[in-house]
Amino acid sequence: NVLYIFKILRQKKLYNMASLPHYKNSKASVNKWEFVAGNLFEVTILPPPGVGGGELLLEHVRTIGGLTTEMGQEAVEQEFKTSKRSFLSTVPTNTVVDLAIAFSLNLNDDNEMYVYKTLRDWKRLGYNPLTGEMGLKKDYSDAKIIVTMYNRVGDIHWQRTFHDCFVNGDLPELALDYSSGDPLEMEVTFRSDYFTEQQV
């Protein structure tokens, strides 16, 4: 039975009952390993040439989602009479990434809503609703988004670079409300065709 197997494994020192709730039974505790902090990250956005203000986007990023998506494969099945066997599909679930980034909004000395303006100019490289003009992919997707995670002293432990990025879909409306005095934010979705990764 299961208890007998555990007993044999412990006798052979292949299994250690280290689950007792004590500090010394945790490797993370005794080695003082840092936890992974979800707020120690930087998002560097490099818009296409000709779009100004990209260097200011960094300080206005509030949250980012979708960046840790690890594409996989769904299970497929065969049958032998009433018995089933499963395999991973030979078709991946996806090969592109959609990054959802929330930005805070401010006005500069020229009274420009500069973050919105930068994102609007980028989007209009693909389609300008004022004129109906459309652009080529080589123009609107010549961009990168680099996401870097680090520990509390600044040592980088994870980085993904998303290539060929462009604004996917509409820019969100600015929801105006007389009853709210909260600063406005906007969430924009960026499509990336592929990414590269560096991890310690």
C-alpha positions in Angstrom: 0.0 0.0 0.0 1.0 3.7 -0.1 2.2 3.8 3.5 4.4 0.8 2.9 6.0 2.4 -0.2 6.7 5.6 1.7 8.3 3.5 4.5 10.6 1.8 2.0 11.5 5.1 0.3 12.4 6.7 3.6 14.6 3.7 4.6 16.5 4.2 1.3 16.6 8.0 1.9 14.8 8.6 -1.4 11.9 10.4 0.3 12.1 12.8 3.1 9.1 13.9 5.2 10.1 17.6 4.9 6.5 18.8 4.9 6.4 19.5 8.7 5.7 23.2 9.0 9.1 24.3 10.4 11.4 27.0 9.1 14.3 24.7 8.8 12.4 22.2 6.6 12.1 24.8 3.8 15.0 25.3 1.4 13.7 28.7 0.4 13.7 29.7 4.1 17.1 28.5 5.2 18.7 29.8 2.0 16.9 33.2 2.3 15.7 33.0 -1.3 13.9 36.2 -2.4 10.3 36.0 -3.5 9.4 37.0 -7.1 7.8 40.5 -6.8 5.2 41.4 -9.3 5.9 45.1 -9.0 9.6 45.0 -9.8 9.5 45.3 -13.6 10.1 47.7 -16.4 8.3 48.0 -19.7 10.4 49.6 -22.5 8.3 50.5 -25.5 10.0 51.4 -28.8 7.4 52.7 -31.2 8.0 52.8 -35.0 10.2 55.5 -36.4 8.4 58.8 -36.7 6.3 58.3 -33.6 7.5 60.7 -30.9 7.2 60.4 -27.1 8.1 56.7 -26.8 10.6 57.4 -24.1 7.8 58.8 -21.9 5.6 55.8 -22.1 7.9 53.9 -19.7 7.0 56.0 -16.7 3.2 55.8 -17.4 2.8 52.0 -17.6 0.6 50.9 -14.7 0.0 47.2 -15.5 0.7 44.7 -18.2 -1.0 41.5 -19.0 -0.5 38.6 -21.5 3.3 38.7 -21.4 3.8 35.4 -19.7 1.6 33.4 -22.0 3.3 30.2 -22.8 1.7 28.7 -25.9 1.0 25.0 -25.8 -1.1 22.3 -27.4 -4.5 21.0 -26.6 -5.2 17.3 -26.2 -6.6 15.2 -29.0 -8.0 11.8 -28.7 -8.3 8.5 -30.5 -10.5 5.6 -29.6 -10.2 1.8 -29.4 -13.7 0.6 -29.0 -14.8 2.3 -25.7 -11.2 3.1 -24.6 -9.6 6.4 -25.3 -6.0 7.5 -25.7 -4.7 11.0 -25.7 -1.9 13.0 -27.4 -0.9 16.5 -27.7 -2.1 18.1 -30.9 0.4 18.9 -33.6 -1.2 22.4 -33.9 -0.2 24.9 -31.2 -3.0 26.9 -29.5 -1.5 30.1 -30.7 1.7 31.7 -32.1 1.0 35.4 -31.5 0.8 37.4 -28.3 -1.6 40.2 -27.3 -0.2 42.5 -24.6 -2.7 44.6 -22.6 -1.0 47.6 -21.1 -2.7 50.2 -18.9 -1.3 53.7 -19.0 -1.8 56.7 -16.7 -2.5 60.0 -18.5 -1.0 63.4 -17.8 -0.8 66.8 -19.5 2.6 68.4 -20.2 3.6 72.1 -20.2 2.0 72.5 -23.6 -1.3 71.1 -22.3 -0.8 68.0 -24.5 -2.2 64.6 -23.4 1.1 63.2 -24.6 0.7 59.5 -23.8 -2.6 59.4 -25.7 -1.1 61.4 -28.5 1.9 59.0 -28.9 -0.4 55.9 -28.9 -2.8 57.6 -31.3 0.0 58.5 -33.8 1.2 54.9 -33.7 -2.3 53.5 -34.3 -2.8 55.9 -37.2 0.2 54.5 -39.0 -2.1 51.5 -39.7 -5.4 53.4 -40.1 -6.4 57.0 -39.9 -10.1 57.4 -39.2 -10.0 61.1 -40.2 -8.9 60.4 -43.7 -9.4 56.7 -44.4 -5.7 56.3 -45.1 -4.1 52.9 -44.3 -0.4 52.0 -43.9 1.9 49.1 -44.6 3.0 46.6 -41.9 6.6 47.6 -42.4 5.6 51.0 -41.2 3.2 50.4 -38.3 4.8 47.3 -36.8 8.5 48.3 -36.8 8.4 48.3 -33.0 9.4 46.4 -29.9 8.1 46.0 -26.4 10.7 44.8 -23.8 9.5 43.6 -20.4 12.2 43.1 -17.7 11.8 41.7 -14.2 14.4 42.1 -11.5 15.0 41.6 -7.8 15.0 44.4 -5.2 18.6 45.3 -5.9 18.1 45.5 -9.6 19.5 42.1 -10.8 17.6 41.0 -13.9 16.2 37.5 -13.7 13.7 37.5 -16.6 13.3 39.4 -19.8 11.1 39.1 -22.9 11.4 41.1 -26.1 8.2 41.3 -28.2 8.9 42.0 -31.8 6.8 43.5 -34.7 4.4 45.1 -32.3 1.4 47.2 -33.3 -1.7 48.6 -31.7 -4.4 46.0 -32.0 -8.0 47.2 -32.4 -9.4 50.5 -31.2 -7.9 53.0 -28.7 -10.3 52.9 -25.8 -12.7 55.8 -25.2 -11.9 58.2 -22.4 -14.8 57.6 -20.0 -15.8 61.0 -18.6 -17.9 61.1 -15.4 -19.0 64.1 -13.4 -19.1 62.0 -10.2 -15.5 60.8 -10.4 -12.4 62.7 -9.6 -10.0 59.8 -10.2 -7.1 60.3 -12.7 -7.9 58.8 -16.1 -6.1 55.7 -17.4 -6.3 53.8 -20.7 -5.6 50.2 -21.6 -4.2 49.5 -25.0 -3.7 46.1 -26.6 -0.6 45.4 -28.7 -0.2 42.5 -31.0 3.3 40.9 -31.3 4.1 38.2 -33.9 6.8 36.6 -31.8 9.1 37.1 -28.8 12.6 36.2 -27.6 13.4 35.4 -24.0 16.3 35.6 -21.6 16.1 34.0 -18.2 18.6 33.3 -15.6 
